[in-house]
Amino acid sequence: MYDLAIIGGGPAGYVAAERAGAKGLKVVLFEKKDLGGVCLNEGCIPTKTLLYSAKLYDNAKGGEKYGVEANDLSFSFDKMMARKQKVVKKLVGGVGMKMKQHKVDVIKESALIKGRTQRGIEISIQEGEIVASNLLICTGSEAFIPPIPGLDNNDAILTNREILDLKEQPESLVIIGGGVIGMEFASFFNSLGTKVTIIEMLDEILTGMDVEMSAMLRQMYAKKGIEYHLSSKVTKVDGQTVTFEKDGKSTEIKGDKILVSVGRKPVVTGFGLENLGVELFRGGIKVDEKMRTNIPNVYAAGDVTGFSLLAHTASREGEVVVNNLAGGKDQMRYNAIPGVVYTNPEIAGVGLTEEAAKAKGIEYKVAQLPMAYAGRFIAENEGGSGLCKVLVGAKYGEVLGVHMLGNPSSEMIYGACMAIEAEMTLKELEQVVFPHPTVSEIFKETVFSFAH
Ligand SMILES: Cc1cc2nc3c(=O)[nH]c(=O)nc-3n(C[C@H](O)[C@H](O)[C@H](O)COP(=O)(O)OP(=O)(O)OC[C@H]3O[C@@H](n4cnc5c(N)ncnc54)[C@H](O)[C@@H]3O)c2cc1C
């Protein structure tokens, strides 16, 4: 008899297991593939490892500007892929160690929910049955394959999973979908010299990020050779040829490989969810702010809720479940969840964008400064451009949103998350001392520019 059974060992499931184990709960974690889930095995970590290799190569190519010349520069696709595998293996091993450390029983097989009885929630495994007082469902998400003719049984078609297993660098890559996943793969392959074309149905890439910064990033990559087709709808794929329509005109494009990155869908079938009668909402498991489903003692966290689709949200949602189970009081807030695009340069944002504030009718004031206002940015980004934008409430000056284009915005954005979480105002932020010289000073400068 367990206090908590968790299905799925991704960032929602393994973090919840670790936290619950640390709090003394008796925990069992089911994982049918590898611990770490999509994030560690075929998402966040492998992509960022490859993007780092690409960034290193980009920096070496551009080293002359800094007085560093790398003659006869080359790269090895095989070695980049092998290193990515090594990093993944190390981190997956690390998760296993944490499970042991916190006395979590890990069952490496597919769990099947039998139902809820007086004994608790019953789960079938190959060798019998497990009963737990509480169940946390963290089965994650998988690539959504749209109903476009020609995607099935086509060797040229890749999702995030297959593209990370490529044995050879493609000469050309057509990417259907210019969201975060599409742009990150575009960035990697563009750096290595693959001809990349992005076909996006909407009129801008990176939906959800600050639109001005998304457009700036798109233009930066257009200069580096990426071809974009916005407001364009793919109508069919035939082998390596993609047909899309724009303004009623049909165009064909050929790619050695075609990446489909049009979104992800929650995994809600194949593990007996129907035996509990758990309610769904827009394809994901419906939860409240404490991650409770409609069934008592049954919770869900992470991508399976179909909500945020980010690893850090997944982990925090898992923590909320555990904190409440362990007798504390905790609930999810989604107003300070950061979003990062790990291109080169990076974009990071947290809180409201201008577009979201307008759509919600929230009155705001906005200030923005070029990244070049931070001395360190100039020192480290010869000829580079970027932007920092801060949104505050019109009446009280509380921070509503912060958006940055420029390196290393992925490492700076957490300061803005804390400001939003703590409901800090401009006045309070002006009194915070930032280290000098750092690129993060751009945040302080932008805050200061409201008053002056
Ligand atoms: C290419 C790519 C890049 C990404 N980059 C980032 C990033 O940089 N930052 C970020 O925050 N997010 C990123 N994401 C998103 C991130 O990977 C997900 O938000 C995160 O993995 C969700 O975690 P999860 O625990 O909900 O589910 P998952 O990570 O999907 O894990 C679910 C786990 O459940 C297991 N499972 C399912 N059913 C069963 C069953 N019946 N029995 C046992 N086990 C089962 C699966 O095998 C899987 O391991 C990226 C995603 C992709 C695809």
The ligand as a Gaussian input file, in Angstrom:
#p B3LYP/6-31G(d) Opt

LIG

0 1
 C       11.913000      19.215000     -28.671000
 C       11.379000      19.711000     -27.356000
 C       12.075000      20.671000     -26.648000
 C       11.587000      21.134000     -25.438000
 N       12.309000      22.080000     -24.772000
 C       11.847000      22.558000     -23.607000
 C       12.592000      23.524000     -22.874000
 O       13.667000      23.946000     -23.296000
 N       12.090000      23.960000     -21.701000
 C       10.891000      23.510000     -21.215000
 O       10.470000      23.951000     -20.136000
 N       10.166000      22.586000     -21.873000
 C       10.623000      22.099000     -23.047000
 N        9.906000      21.135000     -23.705000
 C        8.648000      20.656000     -23.106000
 C        8.940000      19.627000     -22.010000
 O        9.671000      18.563000     -22.554000
 C        7.637000      19.138000     -21.414000
 O        6.871000      20.238000     -20.977000
 C        7.904000      18.214000     -20.233000
 O        8.639000      17.099000     -20.641000
 C        6.573000      17.763000     -19.638000
 O        6.842000      16.942000     -18.557000
 P        5.781000      15.849000     -18.078000
 O        6.360000      15.226000     -16.864000
 O        4.444000      16.427000     -18.008000
 O        5.709000      14.772000     -19.253000
 P        6.781000      13.993000     -20.125000
 O        8.115000      14.598000     -20.029000
 O        6.138000      13.841000     -21.452000
 O        6.874000      12.579000     -19.406000
 C        5.812000      11.682000     -19.379000
 C        6.363000      10.317000     -19.084000
 O        5.278000       9.421000     -18.815000
 C        5.615000       8.137000     -19.302000
 N        4.351000       7.368000     -19.416000
 C        3.275000       7.677000     -20.175000
 N        2.308000       6.751000     -20.001000
 C        2.789000       5.842000     -19.118000
 C        2.272000       4.645000     -18.535000
 N        1.048000       4.199000     -18.806000
 N        3.046000       3.970000     -17.658000
 C        4.291000       4.402000     -17.359000
 N        4.838000       5.517000     -17.889000
 C        4.098000       6.232000     -18.754000
 C        6.298000       8.455000     -20.613000
 O        7.114000       7.378000     -21.056000
 C        7.117000       9.699000     -20.259000
 O        8.422000       9.362000     -19.858000
 C       10.375000      20.632000     -24.913000
 C        9.672000      19.650000     -25.612000
 C       10.162000      19.182000     -26.812000
 C        9.402000      18.114000     -27.540000

